Amino acid sequence: MFGRGHRVSTGEDDRRRDRRFTPQAEASPSPDIRLVDISMLGCCLAFAAPSGLRPGQFVTLRLACLDLANLDRETACEIRAIVRWNENRRVGLEFTRSLPAPLIDAVLDGGGSGIAVAMA
């Protein structure tokens, strides 16, 4: 469980409070937004164009993940977050609630694909 088979991001940034995991699948059906990494506390997204998101702004992150009740199909996960930084078309989000390990696994197993971000 929790990040099985997924690469752990070991960046030099000591400010991180939790381990980060990257999806195995680099390709995404949504070429405009890509999940760079995810942890229990937040994630990093890469945008193909400037996102217009500002630090302090609340957003709802919607992405494909495996259905925990039926692992043969995908479902949509909605996660509320606050924008913490926006730099070089990358955006750091902090979740308003810590994500449970099974949900992170479901997101990672879904490849972190089909991402949408909406203003909350």
Secondary structure, DSSP 8 states (H G I E B T S, - for coil): --STT-EEE--S-TT--S-EEE-S----S-TTEEEEEE-SSEEEEEESS-----TT-EEEEEEEEE-SS-TTSEEEEEEEEEEEEEETTEEEEEESS---HHHHHHHHHTTT-S-EEEE-
